[in-house]
Amino acid sequence: MRALITSLAFAAGLLAQPQVRTGPAVGAVIPKFSAQDQNGRTQTLAAIAGPKGALLVFYRSADW
């Protein structure tokens, strides 16, 4: 019984924590930007987005 009460108290504490915003919401319009690609060329969001939008993946390798 004590473990159940502890578990419920812990779960309630997790639910009470404010959510951290990590980026734009799904479907939100993000600001225009440009960045360099792996070849040093400047790319814009408009240049890479297709008819369904774009998926950007930021990857940091171990050799940076």
C-alpha positions, 0 to 999 in steps of 0.5 A, a space after each residue: 500500500 505504501 508503494 502505491 501511495 508513493 507511486 501515485 505521489 510521484 506520478 502526480 508530481 510529474 503531471 504537475 510539472 510545467 511543459 518545456 517548449 522545445 520548438 514550434 508547434 505542429 503546423 505552425 509557420 516558422 520564420 524564414 531563415 538561411 543556413 549553410 549546408 555540409 558543402 558550405 552553400 547557403 540554403 534557404 527554407 524556401 529553396 528546400 521546401 517541397 509541396 508538402 513542406 520540409 523536414 530538417 534534421 540537425 545532426 552533430 557528429 562526434 568530430 565537431 
